[in-house]
């Protein structure tokens, strides 16, 4: 297990649930080069968070108890490449700053839990997020340039794709009409756009008519019984999204951005998920970082996980990231993997 000489040897300071989450991210099969956690460092005796349920080993990894003032020496003796402090409390962090600085000056890489999740999993957990972090992200001088280029791309793609897909859209419209001549072809629904402005999203109808007449707004799912046979095919290849190119051309949406939610759902989620309303600072997108990273969201917890990807996108938004998202979306469409996210 630890015989791989090319692997990055990691020490996590902290014996708690956060430490376990960090290990799971670092030792994921997608992380290159491989990372191996070789030791859990717990602070003892009075500050040991794990006292009582972490023994001398945890998940097969040694648990070493140290004092704050000997932290840097103990880590140097272990010959490690990376140290991650698995603490969130400001008081504990203050005690760690001095020994961690010494390690940095001696060539040991030290990164925060937030950086672990952002670098190795492409998301920003909201529990580590502060208003200060988000404010600093908005100070980037490149943002205005990115918004201008994104708008140019939006216009170009929506016009070009609209013309290329027009024959397919015509055939889809005929198929929907033939399946139920009394029902509408398109489905219009209110969504929350940039800065909270309400707009009507346009989609090909994939559900039975008046699907929410009795149930009201509910979470959509990949096994939704209200979806028609044609609707299942359209959703599989995301063809129901074609009419939204009109929303993009009008400037109500972008090709890439957070997925627009319904006003009722936004109100519910903003009440229970910190920073959820931050998504409204960007134009909503046809596709996005969250849409390609996370499957259908069916619960508040799923919405929180998707927000972590949306926040990451907001912090690291770039034209190259947009192009990566577009290419990955095309791969999903061509191979029929994944479905509409709304």
FILUM-371376 format. One record per residue (C-alpha): residue in three letters; x, y negated, z negated. Coordinates in steps of 0.05 Angstrom, whole numbers, padded with zeros to 5 digits, always signed. Example, Ala and Ser with C-alpha at 12.3 -4.5 7.8 and 13.67 -1.06 7.14 Angstrom:
<rs>
ALA+00246+00090-00156
SER+00273+00021-00143
</rs>
This chain:
<rs>
UNK+00000+00000+00000
UNK+00055-00049-00019
UNK+00108-00018+00026
UNK+00096-00065+00084
UNK+00158-00108+00082
UNK+00128-00160+00128
UNK+00068-00171+00082
UNK+00061-00236+00043
UNK+00066-00221-00032
UNK+00015-00260-00072
UNK+00005-00276-00145
UNK-00063-00302-00168
UNK-00063-00341-00234
UNK-00129-00327-00267
UNK-00169-00266-00285
UNK-00240-00281-00265
UNK-00292-00274-00210
UNK-00258-00329-00169
UNK-00193-00291-00170
UNK-00228-00230-00142
UNK-00260-00271-00086
UNK-00192-00300-00068
UNK-00162-00231-00064
UNK-00218-00206-00019
UNK-00205-00264+00029
UNK-00130-00257+00030
UNK-00131-00181+00039
UNK-00182-00183+00094
UNK-00163-00142+00155
UNK-00169-00205+00197
UNK-00113-00242+00159
UNK-00046-00240+00196
UNK+00007-00228+00169
UNK-00020-00181+00117
UNK-00026-00208+00046
UNK-00020-00164-00016
UNK-00038-00188-00085
UNK+00016-00157-00129
UNK-00002-00187-00197
UNK-00058-00221-00234
UNK-00030-00273-00282
UNK-00074-00288-00342
UNK-00061-00341-00395
UNK-00056-00312-00465
UNK-00076-00307-00518
UNK-00122-00365-00533
UNK-00140-00383-00461
UNK-00146-00313-00432
UNK-00212-00314-00394
UNK-00210-00239-00383
UNK-00200-00217-00454
UNK-00245-00158-00466
UNK-00257-00134-00395
UNK-00190-00139-00358
UNK-00140-00088-00384
UNK-00067-00077-00363
UNK-00091-00062-00292
UNK-00149-00089-00252
UNK-00168-00056-00186
UNK-00100-00021-00188
UNK-00061-00087-00195
UNK-00020-00103-00257
UNK-00049-00156-00304
UNK+00006-00198-00336
UNK-00009-00246-00393
UNK+00034-00308-00396
UNK+00037-00376-00431
UNK+00032-00440-00391
UNK+00104-00462-00406
UNK+00133-00396-00379
UNK+00090-00392-00317
UNK+00141-00416-00266
UNK+00197-00372-00294
UNK+00154-00309-00294
UNK+00132-00321-00222
UNK+00204-00334-00198
UNK+00225-00267-00227
UNK+00171-00232-00186
UNK+00199-00254-00118
UNK+00132-00275-00088
UNK+00114-00315-00026
UNK+00048-00346-00047
UNK+00014-00369-00111
UNK-00059-00386-00116
UNK-00087-00416-00181
UNK-00156-00386-00190
UNK-00182-00441-00236
UNK-00234-00495-00226
UNK-00234-00529-00295
UNK-00197-00595-00293
UNK-00166-00583-00362
UNK-00133-00518-00340
UNK-00110-00549-00275
UNK-00075-00605-00312
UNK-00034-00553-00351
UNK-00015-00518-00286
UNK+00008-00578-00246
UNK+00078-00583-00276
UNK+00098-00509-00269
UNK+00066-00504-00200
UNK+00105-00565-00177
UNK+00170-00532-00200
UNK+00152-00471-00158
UNK+00140-00514-00097
UNK+00208-00547-00104
UNK+00238-00478-00108
UNK+00207-00456-00042
UNK+00146-00417-00066
UNK+00083-00434-00029
UNK+00025-00456-00073
UNK-00044-00468-00045
UNK-00111-00484-00077
UNK-00172-00438-00076
UNK-00206-00486-00029
UNK-00148-00481+00020
UNK-00151-00405+00017
UNK-00223-00404+00038
UNK-00214-00457+00092
UNK-00150-00429+00122
UNK-00166-00355+00119
UNK-00242-00352+00126
UNK-00261-00417+00162
UNK-00310-00442+00109
UNK-00313-00493+00053
UNK-00347-00466-00010
UNK-00392-00520-00038
UNK-00371-00504-00110
UNK-00302-00533-00095
UNK-00327-00593-00056
UNK-00329-00664-00083
UNK-00355-00729-00056
UNK-00282-00751-00053
UNK-00264-00694-00006
UNK-00321-00713+00041
UNK-00303-00787+00038
UNK-00231-00774+00057
UNK-00254-00732+00116
UNK-00292-00792+00143
UNK-00230-00836+00141
UNK-00199-00800+00200
UNK-00189-00852+00255
UNK-00199-00798+00308
UNK-00272-00789+00290
UNK-00298-00845+00334
UNK-00258-00818+00393
UNK-00285-00747+00380
UNK-00357-00772+00379
UNK-00347-00808+00446
UNK-00316-00747+00480
UNK-00369-00701+00450
UNK-00424-00745+00481
UNK-00390-00742+00549
UNK-00386-00666+00543
UNK-00459-00663+00521
UNK-00483-00701+00582
UNK-00438-00663+00630
UNK-00457-00594+00603
UNK-00531-00608+00596
UNK-00537-00633+00668
UNK-00492-00579+00698
UNK-00522-00522+00658
UNK-00592-00548+00670
UNK-00583-00546+00745
UNK-00550-00477+00744
UNK-00602-00447+00698
UNK-00663-00478+00731
UNK-00679-00416+00773
UNK-00675-00371+00711
UNK-00717-00420+00671
UNK-00770-00418+00725
UNK-00773-00342+00724
UNK-00776-00342+00647
UNK-00834-00391+00649
UNK-00872-00346+00698
UNK-00859-00284+00655
UNK-00884-00319+00592
UNK-00946-00344+00627
UNK-00963-00276+00657
UNK-00957-00243+00589
UNK-01010-00289+00560
UNK-01044-00338+00607
UNK-01080-00375+00551
UNK-01016-00389+00511
UNK-00966-00445+00523
UNK-00899-00433+00557
UNK-00860-00479+00512
UNK-00857-00485+00437
UNK-00847-00554+00406
UNK-00830-00561+00333
UNK-00807-00617+00288
UNK-00735-00614+00265
UNK-00691-00659+00224
UNK-00638-00694+00267
UNK-00581-00741+00253
UNK-00590-00787+00193
UNK-00655-00752+00177
UNK-00691-00774+00240
UNK-00747-00726+00260
UNK-00749-00701+00332
UNK-00785-00646+00370
UNK-00743-00588+00391
UNK-00762-00552+00456
UNK-00757-00477+00464
UNK-00788-00423+00507
UNK-00843-00391+00465
UNK-00819-00325+00436
UNK-00873-00313+00384
UNK-00947-00299+00388
UNK-00988-00363+00394
UNK-01001-00401+00329
UNK-00955-00354+00291
UNK-00953-00398+00230
UNK-01026-00418+00228
UNK-01038-00376+00166
UNK-00968-00365+00137
UNK-00942-00436+00144
UNK-00867-00449+00151
UNK-00828-00385+00135
UNK-00756-00361+00144
UNK-00745-00330+00213
UNK-00711-00263+00219
UNK-00683-00215+00270
UNK-00739-00165+00254
UNK-00796-00215+00255
UNK-00861-00180+00274
UNK-00888-00243+00305
UNK-00838-00241+00362
UNK-00865-00218+00429
UNK-00832-00166+00474
UNK-00809-00220+00522
UNK-00788-00261+00462
UNK-00742-00206+00437
UNK-00706-00205+00504
UNK-00701-00281+00506
UNK-00674-00284+00435
UNK-00624-00229+00446
UNK-00590-00270+00501
UNK-00610-00337+00471
UNK-00648-00355+00535
UNK-00703-00387+00493
UNK-00654-00443+00479
UNK-00648-00466+00551
UNK-00701-00522+00545
UNK-00660-00553+00489
UNK-00612-00579+00541
UNK-00665-00634+00549
UNK-00657-00650+00475
UNK-00582-00654+00486
UNK-00588-00700+00546
UNK-00634-00746+00507
UNK-00582-00752+00452
UNK-00625-00717+00399
UNK-00577-00658+00397
UNK-00506-00640+00415
UNK-00479-00577+00447
UNK-00441-00563+00383
UNK-00464-00581+00313
UNK-00503-00556+00253
UNK-00567-00521+00270
UNK-00628-00567+00261
UNK-00676-00544+00207
UNK-00749-00558+00196
UNK-00768-00616+00149
UNK-00802-00570+00099
UNK-00741-00525+00095
UNK-00692-00584+00091
UNK-00731-00612+00032
UNK-00729-00545-00004
UNK-00655-00531+00010
UNK-00631-00602-00006
UNK-00663-00595-00075
UNK-00624-00532-00094
UNK-00560-00534-00052
UNK-00508-00589-00066
UNK-00486-00628-00005
UNK-00538-00596+00041
UNK-00560-00665+00067
UNK-00488-00678+00091
UNK-00506-00639+00153
UNK-00550-00697+00175
UNK-00489-00741+00188
UNK-00478-00703+00253
UNK-00522-00690+00312
UNK-00552-00620+00306
UNK-00525-00570+00357
UNK-00548-00517+00405
UNK-00492-00475+00376
UNK-00442-00486+00320
UNK-00389-00458+00275
UNK-00441-00431+00226
UNK-00483-00400+00281
UNK-00426-00358+00309
UNK-00398-00339+00240
UNK-00462-00321+00203
UNK-00523-00280+00223
UNK-00595-00299+00212
UNK-00607-00336+00148
UNK-00666-00309+00110
UNK-00656-00338+00040
UNK-00630-00397+00001
UNK-00566-00359-00012
UNK-00557-00347+00063
UNK-00568-00422+00075
UNK-00514-00437+00024
UNK-00465-00391+00060
UNK-00481-00423+00127
UNK-00471-00492+00097
UNK-00400-00472+00078
UNK-00385-00463+00152
UNK-00421-00528+00170
UNK-00380-00567+00119
UNK-00317-00536+00146
UNK-00336-00558+00216
UNK-00350-00629+00191
UNK-00282-00633+00158
UNK-00242-00605+00216
UNK-00284-00625+00275
UNK-00245-00630+00340
UNK-00255-00621+00414
UNK-00212-00558+00414
UNK-00255-00528+00359
UNK-00317-00546+00399
UNK-00288-00510+00460
UNK-00272-00449+00418
UNK-00344-00448+00392
UNK-00373-00455+00463
UNK-00330-00398+00489
UNK-00348-00352+00432
UNK-00422-00370+00442
UNK-00417-00352+00516
UNK-00387-00285+00496
UNK-00445-00272+00449
UNK-00495-00291+00504
UNK-00461-00248+00558
UNK-00456-00187+00515
UNK-00523-00196+00481
UNK-00494-00198+00411
UNK-00530-00242+00360
UNK-00595-00279+00366
UNK-00624-00348+00360
UNK-00611-00377+00293
UNK-00678-00410+00282
</rs>
